[in-house]
Amino acid sequence: MSEWTFITRHGAVLALIGQQSQITAREIASRLGITERYVRKIIKDLETNGYIEKKREGRVNTYRVNGELSLRRKEQRDVAVGDLLMVIGQGEG
């Protein structure tokens, strides 16, 4: 069986952050089976494009997902990130 998934790695990282605001890059990497370095790159991409905000609190980062932003694909721009996270069971409810 080929090894592909319905949710991209960027989507999976965003979903985990939406579920747990103080999750570490190491925890995300472990759950997704990818490197911590790659997770940090994805977090930077998400932050740069406004999908998450990162705030340092003591020794940990706290993330907030901007659920109002649209998905990036042209044909899905009418879907908000928060709506997607709710559908896959990872957003705040």
BELMOZI-V645166 format. One record per backbone hydrogen bond with DSSP energy under -0.5 kcal/mol. NH is the residue of the N-H (numbers start at 1). CO is the residue of the C=O. E is the energy in kcal/mol with one decimal. If there is no record, write none. Layout:
BEGIN
NH,CO,E
NH,CO,E
END
This chain:
BEGIN
4,2,-1.0
12,8,-2.5
13,9,-2.6
14,10,-2.4
15,11,-2.5
16,12,-2.2
17,13,-2.4
18,14,-2.5
19,15,-1.5
20,16,-2.3
23,20,-1.4
28,24,-2.4
29,25,-2.7
30,26,-2.2
31,27,-2.3
32,28,-2.4
33,29,-1.7
34,29,-1.5
39,35,-2.0
40,36,-2.5
41,37,-1.7
42,38,-2.3
43,39,-2.9
44,40,-2.2
45,41,-2.4
46,42,-2.9
47,43,-2.6
48,44,-3.0
49,45,-1.9
50,47,-1.5
51,46,-2.2
52,46,-1.1
53,64,-2.3
55,62,-2.6
57,60,-3.4
60,57,-1.9
62,55,-3.1
63,21,-2.8
64,53,-2.0
66,51,-2.7
67,65,-1.3
69,66,-1.2
71,76,-0.7
71,79,-2.2
76,73,-2.1
77,74,-1.0
79,76,-2.0
80,78,-0.5
81,69,-3.2
82,67,-2.3
84,80,-2.0
85,81,-2.6
86,82,-2.0
87,83,-2.2
88,84,-2.2
89,86,-1.1
90,85,-3.0
91,85,-1.4
END
